């Protein structure tokens, strides 16, 4: 049963990745980048229900040489059920001018302020730890309509909803215990909505295929292949434009 679930999960991710490639070939322009994402997650438990979350993500292009984004996120967690956790929080994102075609039409570096609400549902099936993460975001994205601008001078409000499916697979026994390795796979889709969304109703898709190690109840590390597809909110030379960013992702989790 476990092997069947693993096979079906990997097949699902490959089908999505292949379908996105087909879409990009259908009269659409694209830009390809090699990326490296390095993320640090901290969680401090207050009691059995409440905890505090914080994270920093250093996102680079050319694997590690050039900046893509810096992301800072914090939130409050509330466990309403042993398998259901809610989070409310704030994030700040600093996006740089990267790639052959920048996200901002005038090529500026721009900030984003974000409020989010999130629910994570855990659903173990045999030895496989499945999870579903739903996130709603209210975003204030910096921009400038001046083609000669060097920084943003106003904000546009955007809404976005995200869904992530993830499977964690222990490599020893039926549970993931301390000092044991594991595999993980996930897919996350982003959908924009509201009056200010333009071309990118489909906003992003992210796929990760990972190997990890749980050192203790306090620390674990995982890393592997990462694929990010981003659709621009504007047309480029009259075409829908996609970024295809592929590379490495490394994530460190610390729980107090």
C-alpha positions, -999 to 999 in steps of 0.1 A, spaced: 0 0 0 28 24 9 46 18 -24 14 24 -43 8 58 -26 44 68 -33 41 58 -70 8 77 -74 22 108 -57 53 109 -79 32 103 -110 8 131 -101 37 155 -97 53 145 -130 20 149 -148 16 184 -135 52 193 -144 47 179 -179 14 197 -185 30 230 -175 57 224 -201 31 218 -227 13 250 -218 45 270 -221 50 258 -256 15 269 -268 24 304 -281 37 316 -248 70 333 -240 93 320 -212 124 327 -192 144 300 -175 165 305 -143 186 283 -121 177 290 -85 186 281 -49 162 286 -20 175 284 16 149 286 43 150 286 81 118 279 101 115 285 139 85 274 161 82 282 198 56 263 217 37 283 244 14 255 255 -5 226 241 -26 248 217 -6 280 211 28 285 195 47 313 177 62 309 142 90 327 124 109 321 92 135 336 69 139 325 33 170 335 12 161 330 -24 188 332 -51 193 328 -88 223 312 -104 220 288 -75 235 312 -49 252 340 -67 225 366 -73 194 377 -52 159 367 -62 139 374 -31 142 378 7 111 366 26 104 373 63 73 357 78 59 354 113 26 342 128 6 328 157 -4 291 156 -35 276 173 -41 239 173 -79 233 172 -75 195 168 -45 171 170 -45 171 132 -56 207 124 -35 238 130 -45 274 122 -21 303 117 -25 340 113 4 362 104 23 388 85 51 386 58 74 410 42 89 401 8 117 420 -10 119 411 -47 149 419 -68 154 425 -105 165 391 -118 162 370 -150 162 381 -186 127 396 -182 121 412 -147 88 408 -129 83 446 -128 80 461 -162 105 488 -155 129 464 -138 128 479 -103 133 461 -70 100 462 -51 86 453 -16 55 435 -6 35 435 26 13 405 32 -13 393 58 -22 357 56 -45 331 72 -36 294 70 -50 260 79 -29 228 79 -46 194 80 -26 163 87 -39 130 74 -16 100 80 -23 70 58 -3 40 70 33 50 71 27 80 49 22 114 66 -1 133 42 -9 170 48 -31 196 31 -22 233 36 -47 261 26 -36 297 27 -54 330 20 -33 360 14 -40 398 13 -11 414 -5 1 450 -9 27 449 -38 49 478 -45 51 492 -80 58 523 -101 42 533 -134 71 556 -142 93 538 -167 123 557 -153 116 549 -117 143 532 -95 119 522 -67 82 517 -61 61 547 -53 27 531 -47 11 498 -37 -15 477 -55 -38 453 -35 -41 417 -46 -57 386 -32 -44 351 -36 -53 316 -24 -28 287 -21 -32 249 -17 -3 226 -10 -4 188 -9 26 170 8 36 135 15 63 125 40 77 89 38 99 75 66 127 52 54 128 32 86 97 16 100 62 30 99 69 62 118 94 90 115 115 90 147 146 108 159 179 101 140 160 88 110 159 98 73 128 104 52 116 114 17 91 140 10 72 153 -21 48 183 -24 30 204 -50 15 238 -43 -7 259 -66 -13 296 -63 -45 313 -77 -50 351 -78 -84 367 -76 -100 401 -73 -103 432 -95 -66 439 -96 -55 405 -109 -46 407 -146 -31 378 -167 -20 357 -137 -52 342 -123 -29 311 -124 -1 328 -104 24 300 -95 30 263 -92 57 248 -70 70 212 -69 95 198 -44 111 164 -43 131 161 -11 153 140 12 154 148 49 168 138 82 152 143 116 179 148 142 156 152 172 123 166 184 139 200 180 157 199 146 153 185 111 168 194 77 156 186 42 166 195 7 164 185 -29 149 194 -63 127 224 -66 106 236 -96 88 270 -96 66 282 -124 55 319 -123 31 336 -146 35 374 -150 6 397 -144 14 415 -176 19 406 -212 54 407 -227 55 415 -264 18 407 -265 22 372 -251 15 356 -217 49 352 -200 61 325 -177 92 320 -156 105 285 -152 128 284 -122 145 251 -113 171 242 -88 179 234 -52 159 240 -20 172 235 15 150 239 46 160 238 83 133 234 110 139 243 146 112 236 173 115 249 209 
